[in-house]
Every structure is written in structure tokens, then in C-alpha cells.
Amino acid sequence: MGIYGALSSAVTGLRAQAHALENISGNIANSQTTGYKRIETDFLDLIPDAPISRQVPGAVLAQSRGTNDVQGDIKTVSNETFIALNSNGFFVVEPKIGQSDGNAVFAGTNFFTRRGDFEIDKDGMLVNGAGYYLKGLPIDTRTGNISGSVPEVIKLSNSFLPAQQTNRINYQANLPQLPKNSAYNSAVFNSELMQAKNYVAAPAWASASVTGTTAIQAIPVTATANGTAALDGTDLANTAFADGGSLTLTVAGVPTVFNFYDSTVPTAPAGGPNDIDIGTMDIDTVLATIQTQVRASDPAAANANVGLVAGQVRINLGTNTTASFNVAGDAGTLTGLGLAAGNSGPTSDASAANHLVPGQTLRLNINGTAVTFEFYDTATYTGSNQGVDVSGDITTALANLQASIRANGGPSASGATVALNGTNNVQITLGDNHYASFSVVEGDAGLGLANLTNSTAPVRPNIDSIAANQNALFVSNSISGGAATVYAENGAPANVQLRWAKVESEQAGGDDTWHLFYMSDSFATGAAEMWKRVDADFVFADDGSLELPTEAAVILEDLQVNGVLVGDIELRYDTNGLSQFADVNGTANVSTLNQNGYGAGEFVSVAINDNGRVTATYSNGERIDMAQVVTAEFNAINKLKRLDGGVFSTTSESGEAILDLSGSGVIGGALEASNTDISDEFTKLIVTQQAYAAGTRIVSTADEMLQEALNMIR
């Protein structure tokens, strides 16, 4: 190459250093430009083709290299629409190319920038300091979900925000195992519970237990029929008993004989006290006469009934106590029906023909008041205040027990009734299906009371509402469960105050059960409703978890507070949202209480949060997500083409943008500074200056050498 080659290489060196100086100059000039990415200079040597022994360094070529992957410092700012990126991504922007009918016109081309100094312009769009408009995806303000997938210029509306009706309350809380409300007294059992009897005239309830195993005495009734004469006629309803027949009836061990005679027969015996003249009677009249005679025969048979049942004469002493005998006829000729010779009726039905035994006791619990009743015989009466005479039959004994319960059981038992329920149960009824019962069981010696037979469980009525005049009592029996403001369809607010009342506990023999109330009318007076119960029993297991309801939410149907009708609201507590763990303070610990409604509001301001959500703030305090900022990344980030205003466009070397719709890496209220380092640029400036000066020396030296070569011919 020689001198001319050296001169040519020196010139390329000067040109390369000049290019580096230009880059240094531009970097320093943009050291304060938001999001600016400095340009580095790379030098590429150009080696001419020559044998290895004749190779020379050759010339140099200067190339620009981007630093788009080098992040600048991020600083916080007070403007809530300024954003920065803590990633290698870019904001997607677009320039405005004109105006049509007062509306901005855009080219529809995406550009990319790190410059995040966006502010709202007069049209409600976000534009940065270089005039590029931010793009993103719209958000459904009702659901909060992104709608669409193609980025568009974000445009905000400053119109009035319409109200949204509340349809869900999210609620989570821990209820104390022992609520320490103002009525709680550690020395009084169950004082922490809300007692239904203090609020309503609750139906009376009772439970019963009995002691003793002595058998109940039976009242046997037997019947023996004598005589073989056939009854006259073939129609039973018109047939009289035959003359000479007789009936022996034993009631409580006392036999009574009834003789049948026909007064129209001259040989008939004279009628005795229990003799029955069948001379002119049909079967119905005969049975009616027997009934009258049986009733008069013994006090135990005072209510006896006599009639025909399935071909038998049935004598019923009351309460399923019966005797019966067959009415048999001549099977061959059917000339009439008669009493079969020696035909005896069965013994009485001992399952009901009995009475309570002296010495046994009955213990009743009536509305929490325990009363003991002692059964006695008039011959052995000891003077008990709650004594019950059981020396008579079962009907009389139960009547005496009923009278004693009414007299000694308190006001709730004033209308009590006592009777046999079926065959084997004595039932004590206090009204409205509230009763106690004990079994009458059959033993070898008769029927007896089972020892400590359990009665039916007492019934706890639900208190569905609290009147205004009961408010002070209710507040003392309950604990606060928090409060939330909900909104009707027209945006009218309603303050829902919640209170929890424990109504049953495991210590009291039941399950840990709570009721939830909300204030329905804070202005109520007198007997008007002030609090309303949520229609659910909240029952907790021993480990504190919720057993009932099994669903993750309950519905507050037709919620209305102070005249504001909100409608059905789902009270959602989800899995494990409600618990009952021991709490030393005895109060409800509410961890979540919010709702999804709001009233109407006026536009106030807008901000971009750290999730890239463009959020509008309204005068009602609501912050509504309006749009989602979209970011873009590239496989070859430093191959993007630089354009004015700190924006980049894609090239074939950079590849297409990879859009991120999640807003990851976005930092609200922040800006990214230029990644230019002044001290580093000055250092490069010194090196470039020295290299350039050295290059000029090469040119001067080459020039002098050429002059010497030319002087050789002079």
C-alpha cells in the first residue's frame, strides 16, 4: 500500500473518530432526555487482501451500537400518570397525524418508547412529552376484566359514573367460643347466650324422666258366656239372645253375671238386678241394655261401650281395654246365632289397662324449672306437695297427673294435657307441639315405667326479629360483627350493621350455634322491628370450623335498611371464612368486610398504578380501572430503528413485538432517566480527541514523505 495506503487509513481513522465524537456529542446532549438510550461506537478494522507476510492493519470503519437493553435510573415523581418500566420492554405508542371533525386521527401504526411522561390532553388521551399517545386495552368497568386483544389509544371519559347496585358482601371473621357481651357474668351459667324466652312468649317446653321399675298394676277384664240356645232368626240385627243364656263379666277381679230371660215364656225365671229381658228386644237393644248394666256394675267400667265388631260382642272399658266373646251359629243349618257353650272372651289388653304404681316418681323440666311428682296410693300417701293419686285406673291416674302438672308446673303448664299417645307412651303436651313423654313398657309382671327413660328434647324457638323496645337487651346479649355501606340500584346508600348472638353452646348440652342479625330500621320505636335475623343457623364443630351452613355463602333476601330496598345480597364467607376459636377478649375479629356496589360519582383524577392499570378516581371515592397499559418486548432489542422523540420502530433484524397484556414491570408515579453517564462520555471524549490528533499526525507525516519523494526528481 505504501504512503498512499497509510494516508488512506489515516483518513478512515479520522472519519471513524469523528463519528465517535458525534455519538459522544449526541449522548451528552440527551443526558437529560427522559428514557433516552445512549449510542456506543464500535470500530471495525478493514484488512486488505495480501499474503500473510505482507498483511497490514488496514483501514477502520465506525459503527453505531444501541444500548436499549441498558436501563437508566428510575426516579419517583408526583405526577400519577407518569410511568417507568423496570424491564426490557417498551410502551406501545402512536402519533397523531391530524384532526377530523374535532376528533384526533391516528395512522394505526405502533411505535415503541421508554419515555413515560404521559399526561392527559384536552381529549382525555394520554400523550408524552414527545407527542406520542399511549396505547392499551379497554377494561369492562362492571367486571374489571380486560375486553379485546388489539391495543388502541387510551381515551378516558370524564362523564358521571353511574351507580352500581350491591349484590355481594365479602365477609370473614372469627367468633369467640365464649362471647363476653355486656350481659356476660362468669358466675352465671349460660349468661353469654341469647335466651329466646327473654324476647318472645315462646312456646313452653318440657322434658321428663321417671324412676322406679315396679310393674304397673293391670285391670283385668274377662268374659265367660254360658248357654246353648240358638238366637232367634237369621238376621243378626233383628235377633234376640236366647232364653236361658248368661254372661259372666269380670272387671278388676269382680265377677258380674248377666242372665238372659224371655218374659213372654211362662217358665222364664223372674228377672234379677243384672238379668236382661230379651223377650221382645232385637240385638241392638240387647247390647244397649248390656252396656247400661256393665257401666253400673263397677266404677272401672263407668265408660264401657258394648257393640258388635266383626261377629263378636265387644265390651270396651276405654283406652283399648276390651273383653269380647264370639257369637256362634249353627254351621249346618244357619238357623240362628247363639252363644257357644263355654266360650270365653280373652283377657283384657294389658298394654293399656293399667295405672301408675305408687312409689314411682316423675321429674319434669318445664321451661328450665324442675318439678318432681310422686305417685301414691291413698292408703300410703306421705304428704308430697306434688303427689299424684294413682290408685285408680290409668285414665283416672293420668287425669290426676294432669291436674298436678297444671297446679305445680308454673304458668307455662297451665294448659298442660296428659294422655296416652298410642299404646306405650304417656305424653305431656304444653301446646304448639311442645311435649315430653315417657314410655310405658311391658314387663313380666305387667307394664312398668322404664328407668330414666329420656323424654323428647326441648324445642328452642328462633327469634327472627328484634323490636325497638328490646334493643338494649339485644345489644347486651350480642357482640358487634362490623358494618358495611351497601347501595341500592339508584345509588342510595344503606349502612348494614351486623351483630352476632350465640344461642346454644356445647357446655349447655347442645351445639355451638350462632345467629347473625342486621339492623333493618335504626329509627324504629316501640314494638316495630329494628333488627332482622339472617335465615341460617351457624353451627361450629369442636375444632372451631363451620359445620352449618355447608355452603360458602348465605343470601340476605330483600335486604332493606331504613326504608332503602337493596334487594337480595349474597353474604360470602368462602371456605374457612367463619370460625369459632377461643378469644381472650370475647369479641368478633372481623378480617374481611367489603362489598361490590357504589353510588354515582363525578370524575376527579386519573392515575396509572404499578400493575399498568389506568384508574379513574371519582367524587364518591371509587377508583375504577378504565384501561390496561400494554408493553412490548423484542428478541433483538438493540436492532430497533431510532426515530425522533425517543421512539423506535421494528426492523427485520429486531423481529416483531411480543405484547404483554399483564402490565408487568410498570411502575406508576415514576420516570426512567437517560442511561447516559456524563463522566463516562467525557472519558471517551478525551480518548477520541487523542486518537483524532494522532490521526492528523499520520496525515502530516505521510504528506512530508510524499514531498520528499517528489523532491527526488528536482
C-alpha angles and dihedrals in degrees: 000000000000126000093335090054091050090049091050093049090049091053092052088049091053090048092049093049090048088054090049089048089052091053091047090050092050092047092052091045091054097040089115097040112118112250093355116161115211122231121233124204120232120195120216119195117222110212117197117225111262142135114285092251091052100042118130130191092254129194132322135236124203119217132184119237123194125226097203090136092058110090123217125222115287116222130184121242135186096239107098094205094058112101139182135193124237092194141055092271132109135222113249110236140167132200123234112242100188151320130271124184089341093307126112117250121212131195095227094235122129122229129180132224144164091210105111104174093123123167134174115263127204091276094054095256127130113242129173129222092271092056098255120137122227118241130205145134125285120244127218102241092207098054102021090230126133114254119203133010105230114087116239134180108282112242121182126207122218092197123128114284109236119228121263119214117233114244101158137044116193109213135174127167145148117233118208117247087226111035109209099206121163091269093054115116117177090211094055118073114234092003089135091061127091104239114212093208089067092061109036138021088259120198111268117253134197141188126196141201128180133204132206134053102220111134119253111248115251124228100215120204120187133172131203122189122205132189137059104220113125121240115251118257134008100258107085092204090060100036126108126210113263121259113261097029122127141192125210113200121187115201118181089343095309114116121214123189122211116194123200118216138168113229090197091064111084093214095053115120120247114270117261128202092279098029117118123212107221095171096114103008127113121216095270093052091047091053092046089052091049089051091053092048093046092051090052094047099072138001090236088062097047092118097039121145125202124197147124119284120176094331095317132106101236122200110195119192093186136275095045093308105139147162123194143177133194124255100215130190140193104282092200104049103011086215091152147324123265146160112282113234112263094358109157127194120232124267115268123281097267093193089082108013096088145091136219115275124242113250096038121112135208121207116201127188106204114185089330096315115116117216125178121208121197121207115222144169118233088243094056103032111147099190102261113171090224096041119149121202107226098166092109131064124300094267093054092043093053091046089054090048091051092052092049093049091050091049099043107024098079131243093311090061098047091108098036119144128200122200144136113277105204115322107310109029132082106206125201110198124196096179137270092055093299109135147140125219141184129198128253102208130188119246136177092267096040133284124334144172113268110239111258094348108187117243126217113285118261116257121238112208118218119241103222097179141017120221122224091248089057095050097101091050092046093050089051090052097047143050131230117266098186133260137254134187113233129186135228123222091271092049096258108153125230124188110222110202115193129204130180124214123187109219103174135022138193090237088061092052100264137080125289097264130175134188124208120215132186128198108254099176122016090182095056119127136192115352094347117120116266102163129035128200123234106239098247141085110227105209123184130202126228091267092057096254123132114259099174135068093035092199122088093237144026128213122240097210119215093347110204125175123184091341095311109123109210099168131218114350127188112226100205121192098157124201113338090357092126122046141160112220128156112273122187091213094050093224135120114262106211111199100170129029119151140123138209103235135090142175126250116284144183122243112260111164146333133230139176114228132207091270092059093253116147101220126192120208121212135197091254089065094252120138109204123192108233104173144000119234112232121214129195134211132191135208091223101033096172093055094071118117116246119230135179117289098035094288130133135206129205124262134190088258095051097048126217123313119269105216122217114200096183098077091230114169094023115134117196122216093022142101133206114231126215114283090225115123109206095202091050091049092051090051090052088046092058092048092047092049092051092047091049091050090050090051091055089053090056090053091049092048093047090050092052091049091052090050090053090050091052092048090060091078096049 
